[in-house]
């Protein structure tokens, strides 16, 4: 066996094994089902989960909250529909309703999301991640092989890309589903430029379509912009550029079934705070994380030093690996070899585009400002954070690393002088005009290499020094320990250790690459150096894989399966009692977005909000819309009792047991003494107030005791059991956050008169500790504080993992209105709705004619400032204000969703019977003696249509952000359906494009098998054979792309 044969095969085999190890090594536990690739172990530290026993949960990654609050719930809900044969286009469970499968936001139509549709939702994230890695790795491998690099070098490039910061830190979001197809985009462009067939146009269209379905427009734009520049470098022929343009346009058309609805919804969403300037870029010092990713802190809850660079670790990490950095520098240094290896202009493109994107990402300034003011590019650079262009910088650095590896992998003898015909136009023009002396010409390349090394070294030196200054100044912000005096010391120590480790890895990579370079340079004169070259090459491959796998393994979430959206008593209660209504929650009592998993209709959520609906919700005191994609409430009684929530059909309001209990507080009466609560020893006490009790409180007196019980723990809680002649009620609260001298309230569901004799409480401190807890006393017994019902329209009906208040004045979500008020101005509409002056049977319209008879309004409701045209009740006005009293849950959560899907119920308004209340449709039977409106308190103003008795009816905006249907008197069947707001045009465009591409490929195949060109190919295709032959000849001259090892 020749040296070339066995060495090449061994390095290739090592590269294949390394790539497989990289793909699965960092997520092996998740792939095997032993853990979940989702940060749900962090999720359960909050909301109802913390109070249900998960407060002690630890997490590998604290930076993926958007994944468990938005991405996974949407994928889980859509996957349930796919598995049942009824994919849903609408999610009715959050923010009043939001589009789901009909738009690109959650990448539900991306091919790499497919694991969710065949696997359990807890297992699917791992295989979705594996799909991303394989698509990205194979895509860059194919692209680099198209550029005639050897298989080992192409695999090194693929590994470098998929283990880079962008593809790892953004995992779980749609961003990486876009990133997975970026290498395939460049491959498809290069393939079309080389082969120039219609099928290659179709391949490009399919890749662009998959890219568009990934659901993150800014990264799609960065990739297409860079690929467009690459195409211009590779060719300036109008025909080829037109073919590329046709392929991109066809790809966009393939995704039109989601892009057109997305465009329609985007114009109706609340979009705020997305403007960017030249100053909005990553701190240059964050580039140190390219080889020392944890220099500025980690991401696990157990790390003493957490990541503190802004904006956060997901946005700021720039990891590529020490070996990849060294190989990239080698590619830049190898001015002559790099240009010989690659097609004309590609080496210059890689270096120039890398430099431009790095300047944009890490320096911004005037260069970024230019992009933000150019009309076409403004939407790309002016409305999205430039740091997300790390997808492109990661790809370019990976390509440079592959080129650098190829440079040192080949023997010196394989790099012959580049013929003049292979030089670029500028080089051919300059060469005859600048005649360097032979002595100087031979030193041009070494001089360039020296300049590169000096520039990189000086920049690295400056960044390391600046990084130490940042660690000293800001490191305390990420300290995660108990002794705050050591915060800065820990930050600096962490920084020094990680930088030192990274520099050692760079030194190791330089050593391996140096050995390869020396052997390739002098190996022809030294015997038996083949083994050295092979092992050095394998060492570089192994180093790229090992570094990448280590980074992936530390950053990737790995949660226990028990934390994957567990069911608590709160979900059970709401599932048993919500019916067709919805609930609202404080941000501490629930985790945004998770209601989609449980099938519970919530007003809270994490998604884009319809702007009209957001305007309505902003009328609630305190503005519960802290960001354009978040809707959550505060522990504010004014919010919980807002008339706007009444009109939104919010029947329940939940709060955390750690938050103040709504009501009238009665402080504890003490004689100045203390009594100790011994762990696990019940202590009876008489209630000072017997009626309408919402909470019982204790006041700790000993600082030492509080210090012992205040930390976050699931093992320490105070239990209260209240008994009377009818039975007992038990509640508990974790001691987390307990403070000396501060009333510690335990919520309890006693919000009713004491009709069965005196009430007696039994207090028990549950703990494995031995220290007692001293509290204020009165006559030798604990002094109890109480919170009672002040008659605020709320009733505390459940106290457990959350405190649930029934909202007694809530209207039915699907209700009848027999009178209307027309208010053209949005501000006036919201003021009127928030005033509480409207009758429950009155609906507020934006325009049109009101019903004829006058409605009965209070003085505030008829204020001239509201600009209202009042019309009134035809027939009787039904009292739709009450909701049936809640009952305790008696069934498991298997029944969640059953109450709101396909059920038949009668609302408190006798005119409306709800016949269906599903995901994409709502149905009701109306029986009224006069005309009126069926009001549906959902955010259905875009994409929804209505029918009355099967005939199309107009769905009008109502109550600012809701909808209503005019219904004549009598008995009628009303149905609301979701339908794509583009009326199916996008679907038709996608189908037509797919048929056209398939037909074109079929015709081309039919003609080519008969040795004839297809009609549209004409002369340029007939000459393709000669060009292909010439390309093949060039490949033979350059060694066919295989490294000689």
QUIGI-V290922 format. One record per helix or strand. SS is the DSSP state (hx for helix, st for strand). FROM is the first residue (numbers start at 1). LEN is the number of residues. If there is no record, write none. Layout:
SS/FROM/LEN
SS/FROM/LEN
This chain:
hx/3/23
hx/28/4
st/36/1
hx/40/4
hx/47/8
hx/65/19
st/90/2
st/98/2
hx/111/7
hx/121/26
hx/151/12
hx/165/5
hx/174/22
hx/198/15
hx/217/18
hx/238/17
hx/256/11
st/269/1
hx/284/7
st/298/1
st/305/2
hx/313/4
hx/322/12
hx/335/7
hx/346/17
hx/365/7
hx/375/7
hx/386/24
hx/412/3
hx/420/3
hx/425/7
hx/438/4
hx/444/35
st/479/1
hx/484/42
hx/530/26
st/559/1
hx/561/3
hx/569/9
st/582/5
hx/595/4
st/602/1
st/605/2
st/610/1
hx/611/7
st/627/1
st/630/2
st/633/1
hx/637/4
hx/643/5
st/650/6
st/664/3
st/673/5
st/679/1
st/683/4
st/693/8
hx/703/7
st/717/8
st/727/8
st/743/8
st/760/7
st/773/6
st/781/2
st/785/4
st/794/6
st/803/5
st/814/4
st/819/5
hx/826/10
st/842/4
st/853/1
hx/864/3
st/868/3
st/872/1
hx/893/3
hx/898/3
st/905/2
st/912/6
st/921/8
st/932/5
st/944/5
st/951/3
st/955/4
st/962/6
st/970/9
hx/985/25
hx/1018/5
hx/1024/14
hx/1039/3
